[in-house]
Amino acid sequence: MSPTIRVSEGTMAKIRQLAEELGGVTMSQLVDDAVEAYRRQKILEEANRQYALIRDQEPGLHPEWPWLGPDQVLI
């Protein structure tokens, strides 16, 4: 049994239209795929944010990375 969620009429119309345009995709599958794509996007955004924090630090601040000398930076 599928749980029911409330969405605005505008969102429902968009879901219905996209499902029709994609042909053969149910509205449930479209929402499942959209939620998964959004989840992956958020993971990637956080990974990029964390990478930027590391990348922008001063060289030599990473004693746990012995291969990264004081004159080397992460890029």
VOMARMAR-103842 format. One record per residue: chain; residue number from 1; x, y, z of N, C-alpha, C in turn. Coordinates in Angstrom, 1 decimal, m for minus. Each point is the difference from the previous one (the first is absolute). Layout:
<nodes>
+------+-----+--------+--------+--------+--------+--------+--------+--------+--------+--------+
| unit | pos |    n.u |    n.v |    n.w |   ca.u |   ca.v |   ca.w |    c.u |    c.v |    c.w |
+------+-----+--------+--------+--------+--------+--------+--------+--------+--------+--------+
|    A | NUM |      X |      Y |      Z |      X |      Y |      Z |      X |      Y |      Z |
...
+------+-----+--------+--------+--------+--------+--------+--------+--------+--------+--------+
</nodes>
This chain:
<nodes>
+------+-----+--------+--------+--------+--------+--------+--------+--------+--------+--------+
| unit | pos |    n.u |    n.v |    n.w |   ca.u |   ca.v |   ca.w |    c.u |    c.v |    c.w |
+------+-----+--------+--------+--------+--------+--------+--------+--------+--------+--------+
|    A |   1 |    0.8 |   m1.2 |    0.0 |   m0.8 |    1.2 |    0.0 |    0.9 |    1.2 |    0.0 |
|    A |   2 |   m0.3 |    1.0 |   m0.8 |    0.7 |    1.2 |   m0.1 |   m0.5 |    1.1 |    0.9 |
|    A |   3 |    0.9 |    0.7 |    0.7 |   m0.5 |    1.1 |    0.8 |   m0.5 |    1.1 |   m0.9 |
|    A |   4 |   m0.8 |    0.8 |    0.5 |   m0.5 |    1.2 |   m0.7 |    0.6 |    1.2 |    0.6 |
|    A |   5 |    0.4 |    0.9 |   m0.9 |    0.6 |    1.3 |    0.4 |   m0.8 |    1.1 |   m0.6 |
|    A |   6 |   m0.1 |    1.1 |    0.6 |   m0.7 |    1.2 |   m0.5 |    1.0 |    0.9 |   m0.8 |
|    A |   7 |   m0.4 |    0.4 |   m1.2 |    0.8 |    0.9 |   m0.7 |   m1.0 |    1.1 |   m0.6 |
|    A |   8 |    0.5 |    1.1 |   m0.4 |   m0.8 |    1.0 |   m0.5 |   m0.6 |   m0.4 |   m1.3 |
|    A |   9 |   m1.1 |    0.6 |   m0.5 |   m0.6 |   m0.3 |   m1.3 |    1.0 |    0.3 |   m1.1 |
|    A |  10 |    0.8 |    1.0 |    0.2 |    1.0 |    0.3 |   m1.1 |    1.1 |   m1.0 |   m0.1 |
|    A |  11 |    0.4 |   m0.5 |    1.2 |    1.0 |   m1.1 |    0.0 |   m0.6 |   m1.3 |   m0.6 |
|    A |  12 |   m1.2 |   m0.3 |    0.3 |   m0.6 |   m1.2 |   m0.5 |   m0.2 |    0.1 |   m1.5 |
|    A |  13 |   m0.3 |    1.2 |   m0.5 |   m0.1 |    0.2 |   m1.5 |    1.3 |   m0.2 |   m0.7 |
|    A |  14 |    1.1 |    0.5 |    0.7 |    1.4 |   m0.2 |   m0.6 |    0.3 |   m1.4 |    0.0 |
|    A |  15 |   m0.2 |   m0.8 |    1.1 |    0.3 |   m1.4 |    0.0 |   m0.8 |   m0.7 |   m1.1 |
|    A |  16 |   m1.3 |    0.3 |   m0.1 |   m0.8 |   m0.7 |   m1.0 |    0.5 |    0.3 |   m1.4 |
|    A |  17 |    0.4 |    1.3 |   m0.3 |    0.5 |    0.4 |   m1.3 |    1.3 |   m0.7 |   m0.3 |
|    A |  18 |    0.9 |    0.0 |    0.9 |    1.3 |   m0.7 |   m0.2 |   m0.2 |   m1.4 |   m0.2 |
|    A |  19 |   m0.8 |   m0.7 |    0.7 |   m0.3 |   m1.4 |   m0.2 |   m0.5 |   m0.3 |   m1.4 |
|    A |  20 |   m0.9 |    0.9 |   m0.4 |   m0.6 |   m0.2 |   m1.4 |    1.1 |    0.2 |   m1.0 |
|    A |  21 |    0.8 |    1.1 |    0.1 |    1.1 |    0.3 |   m0.9 |    1.0 |   m1.2 |   m0.1 |
|    A |  22 |    0.3 |   m0.6 |    1.1 |    1.0 |   m1.1 |    0.0 |   m0.6 |   m1.3 |   m0.5 |
|    A |  23 |   m1.3 |   m0.1 |   m0.1 |   m0.7 |   m1.2 |   m0.5 |    0.5 |   m1.3 |    0.7 |
|    A |  24 |   m0.9 |   m0.6 |    0.6 |    0.2 |   m1.3 |    0.6 |    0.6 |    0.1 |    1.4 |
|    A |  25 |    0.2 |    1.2 |    0.5 |    0.5 |    0.2 |    1.4 |   m1.2 |    0.4 |    0.8 |
|    A |  26 |   m0.2 |   m0.8 |    1.1 |   m1.1 |    0.3 |    0.9 |    0.4 |    1.3 |    0.8 |
|    A |  27 |   m1.0 |    0.6 |    0.6 |    0.2 |    1.2 |    0.8 |    0.8 |   m0.5 |    1.2 |
|    A |  28 |   m0.3 |   m1.1 |    0.6 |    0.8 |   m0.5 |    1.2 |    1.4 |   m0.2 |   m0.4 |
|    A |  29 |    0.3 |   m0.6 |   m1.1 |    1.4 |   m0.2 |   m0.4 |    0.7 |    1.3 |   m0.3 |
|    A |  30 |   m0.7 |    1.0 |   m0.6 |    0.6 |    1.3 |   m0.2 |    0.4 |    0.7 |    1.3 |
|    A |  31 |   m0.9 |   m0.1 |    1.0 |    0.3 |    0.6 |    1.3 |    1.1 |   m0.8 |    0.7 |
|    A |  32 |    0.0 |   m1.3 |   m0.1 |    1.2 |   m0.8 |    0.6 |    1.3 |    0.4 |   m0.6 |
|    A |  33 |    0.0 |    0.1 |   m1.4 |    1.2 |    0.4 |   m0.7 |    0.5 |    1.5 |    0.4 |
|    A |  34 |   m1.0 |    0.9 |    0.1 |    0.3 |    1.3 |    0.4 |    0.6 |    0.1 |    1.4 |
|    A |  35 |   m0.6 |   m0.7 |    0.9 |    0.5 |    0.0 |    1.4 |    1.5 |   m0.6 |    0.0 |
|    A |  36 |    0.2 |   m1.0 |   m0.7 |    1.3 |   m0.6 |    0.0 |    1.0 |    0.9 |   m0.7 |
|    A |  37 |   m0.3 |    0.7 |   m1.0 |    0.8 |    1.0 |   m0.7 |    0.4 |    1.1 |    1.0 |
|    A |  38 |   m1.0 |    0.5 |    0.7 |    0.2 |    1.1 |    1.0 |    0.9 |   m0.5 |    1.1 |
|    A |  39 |   m0.2 |   m1.2 |    0.5 |    0.9 |   m0.6 |    1.0 |    1.4 |    0.0 |   m0.4 |
|    A |  40 |    0.2 |   m0.5 |   m1.3 |    1.4 |   m0.1 |   m0.5 |    0.6 |    1.4 |   m0.2 |
|    A |  41 |   m0.8 |    0.9 |   m0.4 |    0.5 |    1.4 |   m0.2 |    0.4 |    0.6 |    1.3 |
|    A |  42 |   m0.7 |   m0.2 |    1.1 |    0.3 |    0.5 |    1.3 |    1.3 |   m0.6 |    0.5 |
|    A |  43 |    0.2 |   m1.3 |   m0.2 |    1.3 |   m0.7 |    0.4 |    1.1 |    0.6 |   m0.8 |
|    A |  44 |   m0.1 |    0.2 |   m1.3 |    1.1 |    0.6 |   m0.8 |    0.3 |    1.4 |    0.4 |
|    A |  45 |   m1.1 |    0.8 |    0.3 |    0.3 |    1.4 |    0.5 |    0.7 |    0.0 |    1.3 |
|    A |  46 |   m0.3 |   m0.9 |    0.9 |    0.7 |    0.0 |    1.3 |    1.5 |   m0.5 |   m0.2 |
|    A |  47 |    0.2 |   m1.0 |   m0.9 |    1.3 |   m0.4 |   m0.3 |    0.9 |    1.1 |   m0.6 |
|    A |  48 |   m0.6 |    0.8 |   m0.9 |    0.7 |    1.1 |   m0.6 |    0.3 |    1.1 |    1.0 |
|    A |  49 |   m1.0 |    0.2 |    0.9 |    0.3 |    1.0 |    1.1 |    1.1 |   m0.4 |    0.9 |
|    A |  50 |    0.0 |   m1.3 |    0.3 |    1.1 |   m0.5 |    0.9 |    1.4 |    0.1 |   m0.7 |
|    A |  51 |    0.0 |   m0.4 |   m1.3 |    1.2 |    0.1 |   m0.8 |    0.5 |    1.4 |   m0.1 |
|    A |  52 |   m0.9 |    1.0 |   m0.2 |    0.4 |    1.4 |   m0.1 |    0.7 |    0.4 |    1.3 |
|    A |  53 |   m0.5 |   m0.4 |    1.2 |    0.6 |    0.3 |    1.3 |    1.4 |   m0.5 |    0.1 |
|    A |  54 |    0.2 |   m1.2 |   m0.5 |    1.3 |   m0.6 |    0.1 |    0.9 |    0.7 |   m1.0 |
|    A |  55 |   m0.5 |    0.2 |   m1.2 |    0.8 |    0.6 |   m1.1 |    0.5 |    1.4 |    0.4 |
|    A |  56 |   m0.8 |    0.7 |    0.7 |    0.3 |    1.4 |    0.3 |    0.9 |    0.2 |    1.2 |
|    A |  57 |    0.3 |   m1.1 |    0.7 |    0.9 |    0.2 |    1.2 |    1.4 |    0.2 |   m0.4 |
|    A |  58 |    0.8 |    0.5 |    0.9 |    1.4 |    0.3 |   m0.2 |    0.7 |   m1.3 |   m0.2 |
|    A |  59 |    1.0 |    0.0 |   m0.9 |    0.9 |   m1.2 |   m0.1 |    0.7 |   m0.4 |    1.3 |
|    A |  60 |    0.2 |   m1.3 |    0.2 |    0.6 |   m0.5 |    1.2 |   m0.8 |   m0.1 |    1.2 |
|    A |  61 |   m1.3 |    0.3 |   m0.1 |   m0.9 |   m0.2 |    1.1 |   m0.6 |   m1.3 |    0.2 |
|    A |  62 |    0.5 |   m1.0 |   m0.8 |   m0.6 |   m1.3 |    0.0 |    1.1 |   m1.1 |    0.4 |
|    A |  63 |    0.3 |    0.0 |    1.3 |    1.1 |   m1.0 |    0.5 |   m0.5 |   m1.4 |   m0.3 |
|    A |  64 |   m1.3 |   m0.2 |   m0.1 |   m0.5 |   m1.4 |   m0.2 |    0.2 |   m0.4 |   m1.5 |
|    A |  65 |    0.5 |    0.9 |   m0.8 |    0.3 |   m0.3 |   m1.4 |    1.5 |    0.2 |   m0.3 |
|    A |  66 |    0.8 |   m1.0 |    0.4 |    1.4 |    0.2 |   m0.2 |    0.5 |    0.2 |   m1.4 |
|    A |  67 |   m0.8 |   m0.4 |   m1.0 |    0.4 |    0.2 |   m1.4 |   m0.2 |    1.4 |   m0.4 |
|    A |  68 |   m0.6 |    0.8 |    0.8 |   m0.3 |    1.4 |   m0.4 |    1.0 |    0.9 |    0.8 |
|    A |  69 |    1.1 |    0.4 |   m0.7 |    1.0 |    0.8 |    0.6 |   m0.4 |    1.4 |    0.2 |
|    A |  70 |    0.8 |    0.8 |    0.7 |   m0.4 |    1.4 |    0.3 |    0.0 |    0.9 |   m1.2 |
|    A |  71 |    0.6 |   m0.4 |   m1.1 |    0.0 |    0.8 |   m1.2 |   m1.0 |   m0.6 |   m1.0 |
|    A |  72 |   m0.8 |   m0.9 |    0.4 |   m1.0 |   m0.6 |   m0.9 |   m1.4 |    0.4 |    0.5 |
|    A |  73 |   m0.9 |    0.1 |   m0.9 |   m1.4 |    0.3 |    0.3 |   m0.9 |   m0.9 |   m0.7 |
|    A |  74 |   m1.2 |   m0.2 |    0.6 |   m1.0 |   m0.8 |   m0.7 |   m0.7 |    0.8 |   m1.0 |
|    A |  75 |   m0.2 |   m0.5 |   m1.2 |   m0.8 |    0.7 |   m1.0 |   m1.0 |   m1.0 |   m0.6 |
+------+-----+--------+--------+--------+--------+--------+--------+--------+--------+--------+
</nodes>
